[in-house]
Amino acid sequence: MTRLTRTPRTTPPFSGAWWILLPSLDSVLEEHLKTATVFKGTSKTIQNELLDCMLSVLKDYILEEVKSADFIAIQADETTDVSTHCQLVLVLRYIDANSNIQEWFFEFISIQSATADTIATALLERLSTILSHGQKAKLIAQAYDGASVMRGATGGVQRKIVDVYENAHYVHCYAHQLNLIMQQATSRIPRIGTFFSDLAGFSAFFSRSTKRTTMLDQVVAHRLPRASTTRWTFHSRAVNTVYKHKDDLLTCFQTIRDSGNFDPPDCQRGWGLCEECSKTRLSIFSWHCSTRSCQMWTCFSASCRRGTSTLSSY
């Protein structure tokens, strides 16, 4: 599915990992890879072509199901990739012929900017191909985040979509609402706010220096999530990562301090994070509670996206 990005792939997808997995699922392919002497089909060009073929088949399958569905909803969000290109993520949600809820990632749409006009135009172009003439009434919902560009009642994306698809009611994405609730709740409790502020320091310390990142790779062999002030999932992943690799991180900070290969400010900051990471029982209790809370949040966030709200496993 990565073929949908705007830059062409120059390396084999998944570093060839899918050629390890697929033979275990297909005995014919397994035999071919073992015995073929001239043509195995494992070059990056052929892999990309096969991915394109699979993508085409999957999208045709989704479109056929959408055509037979009575109603459809869309979910979209703008994101900027690592090469600073704007992309619009489009997800389709509908009920199939067996009365099962289906939710599919459909594609990345390249856009020039994140304005309401640009996003709305891109969505309308895709919807005109997804919903054939006379099927406009089937689109009954559109879900986005709460940014004014998306939810604006007069000039937002949702307004521009409703002008064409009058049944497409705007729904504020439940997972995003939960993200905002968690942000507001934690910002009102000073100790918790301080905890997550210190937590962000771990990621910032390593991400701002290739030398420190190299040391992290050597000692911990695991990268820390990049800090984000707008995504609660960062806090969840950061807590779990630091808690899981706490001992290795302590070793890493001590190595930075004692190796003599780092500047005094790096040693000082690293030692401060080491002290933060090695606090006594209160710190261990805080890490444990935060880890447990973030696990529950991740579970509940997934439940919101699935349309359920059970936390029975907790």
N, C-alpha and C positions, 0 to 999 in steps of 0.2 A: 504493500500500500504506500510505501515511501516514495514511489514513482510520481506521486501527485505534487511533490514540492517543485518549485520553479527552477531549481538548479539541477542539471543532469547528474546522474550518479556516475562516479568514476571508479568506484570500488565495488566488489561483489556485495550484495545485501547480506547483512548479518554475518559478514566475514565467512560466508560459505556454510554457516551453521545449519541452514535448512537442508543442505545436502547430507548432513548427518542424520537429521530427524526423519526426512521423507522416506528413505529406504526402509526404515523400521515400520512404516505404515503401508508400504506398497512392495510386495514381493517381486513384481516384474521389474520395477525400477532398481531394486536392490540387486537383482541378478544382472541387469544391464550394467550397472556401475562396477560390478565385480569382473565381468567378462569382456566388456567392450575394449577394443584395442585401437580403434580409429576415431570414433566419435562417441564421447561421453556426455557432451552437452553441459559441461560444468564451467564454461567460460563466463565471465561477467556479462558479456553481451547477450548470450543465450539466457542467462538467469534473468536479466532485465526484461527480455522479450517474453519469457514465461510469466514473469510477474505481471506484465502488462496484459497478457492474455487472461490470466486469472482475474485481474481487476475488471477487465471488460465483461467477463462472464458473470462475476458477482454483481456488478452494477446493473447488468441486464436483468438478473434475477430479482434484485431489489425493485427495479422499475416495474417489472411484471406484477409483483406483489402489491406495489403501491396502486397500480391501475385497478386491481380487483378489490382494494380496500375501500370501505365506505368513508373513512375519515383519515386524515393525516395531520401530523403536527411537525413543526421544524424547531430545531434548536441551533443557535449560531453564536459564535464568539470570535472576536478579532484577536489575533496574536501576532507577535513579531518573532521570527525565528532568529537563530544565532547569527545569520548574515544580515540582520536588520531588514528583512523583507516582510512586508505586511501580508498576512494570510487570514482568510476567513474560514473557520471550521464549520462545516455543515453536517448536522445529524438529523436523520429522519426517524420518526416514531409513528407507528400505526398498528392496527389490529389485523392480523392475517385471516385467512379463510377458516382457520381452526380456532379462532377466537383467542389466539395468543398475542400478547403484546410484543411487538418487535421494535427494537431500537438499533439503528445501524449508523455507524459513521459512514458518510457518503463521499466526501471529498474535501480537499483543501482548495480554496478559491483564491487566486492571486489578486490582490487589490493594490491600488497605487497609494491610497491613504485611508485613514480610519474615520472619515467623515460620514455623516448620516446619508448623504446623497450617494457616495461611492458604495457603501455597504448595501444600501437598499437596491441600487441598480444591479449589483452583482447577484443579490438574492432573487430579484425579480427575473433576471435572465435565466437562472437555474430553474426556478419554479416553472417558467414557461416550457421548459423541456421535460420536467418531471410530471407536471399535470397538463394533460392535453386539453385542447379546446373544449369548453363545456364542463370542465371538472373543477372550476375555481371554488365552488362551494364546499369541496372536500377538505380544503385547508381550514381547520377550525382553531388552531392554536399556534402561537409563535412564542418561544421562550428565549430570553436573553438575560444578561445581567442588569443591574440597576443604573448603569451609566446613562446620563442624560441623552447622549447620542443615540442610545438604543431605545430607551423608554419614553422619550419626549412625546408629549401628547399632541403637539402641533407640528414639529419639524423632525421628530425622531424617526428611527428606522421602522418602529412598529406602526407609526401613523402612515408612513408611505406604503407599507405592505397592506394595511387595512384599506387604503384607498383603492387598491386593485382587487384584494381578496377580502371582501367585507366580513366574512365569518372568522377571520384569523384573529382571535382574541389574544391579547398580550398577557403572558404569565411570567412573573419574575421567577427566574430559575431558583428552585428550592435549595439546591446545593449552594448557590451563591448567597442566598438569604442566610443560610446557616453559617456561612463563612463570615458574614457581616456581624451576626449575633455574637459569635465567638470573639471577634475582634473587639466589639464594644464591651463585652463582659470582662475580658481580661484587662482592657485598658482602664477599667474602674477599680481594679485591685492592685495597689502599688507593688506589692511583693511579687505578684505574678507577672506584672509588666516588667519589673526589673529582671526576673528570671529569664523571660524570653528575649529581653534586650541583651543580656549576657550571652544567651545562646546564639544569637545572631553574630556575636563577636567571633565565635569559632570559625564559622564559614568565611567571614570577612578577612580574618587573619591569614588564611591559606589562599583565598581566591585572588588576593592583591599581589601575590609574588609567586613567580614560577619556581623560584628556588625553594620556598617553603612548601609549595605544592609537590615538588619532587620528593622532599623529605616525607611528606604525608604518604605519598605513594609507596615509598620504600618501607616505612615503618608500619603504617596502618593498612595499606593496600586497599583503601576504600575512601572515595571522595565524599565530602560533606555537601549536602544540598545547598544550592545558591540561595542567599537570603532574599526574601520577598516580603514587602510590607502589606501586600494586598491579597495574598493567598495563604489561608490558614493551613493548607496542606504542607507548606514549607515547615511550619512549626511542628506538625505531626511527624514528618519525616526526619527533621533535625533532631528532635527529642529521641526518637527511636535509634537513630544512627549513633549519636553521641553516647547514649546509654549503653548500646550494644558494644561499642568499641572504646569504652571508657579507659580501660587499662592500656590499650595500645596508644591512645591519645596522650596519656600521661607519659609514656615512654618517649613518644615523639617530641613533646614539649621539653622533656629533660635532655633529649639528644640535641635539640636546637640550642639549649642553654649551655651545654657542656662541650659541644663539638668545637667551638672556637671559629666556626665558619660563617657565623651570622653577626650582623651589626648589633651593637648594644641595645638600640630600641627594639629590635626583633626579639632579643633574649629577654628583655624586660617584659614585653607584651606577652611573649610565650609563657614566661614564668607566672604571670598574673592569671592566664587562662589555666595553667596547670594547677594553681591554688584553687581556682574556681571549680575545677573538675574533681579535686580531691578532698573536698570538704567532708566533714564528719557525718554522723547519722542523719542530721537534718537534711543535708544535701542528698544523701542516698534516698531518704524518704521522699523528698521533692521530686527527684528523678523518677522514682517508682510511680508516684501518683500521677505525674505528668505523662509518663509513658502509658499508663493505664487509661487516662483521660483521652489522650490522643488516639489510642486504639479504638475507644468507644466512639469518638468523633468520626474517625474514618469509616467505621461500621455504619453509623447513622447517616453519614453523607452518602454512602453507597446505597443505603435504603431509600433515601430521598430520590435518588436518580432512578431506582427501580420501581418507585411508586409504592413502597412498603415502609413501615416505620417500626419494625420490631428490633429490639435489642436483647432478645431472649438469651443469646449466648453469653451475655454479660450479667 
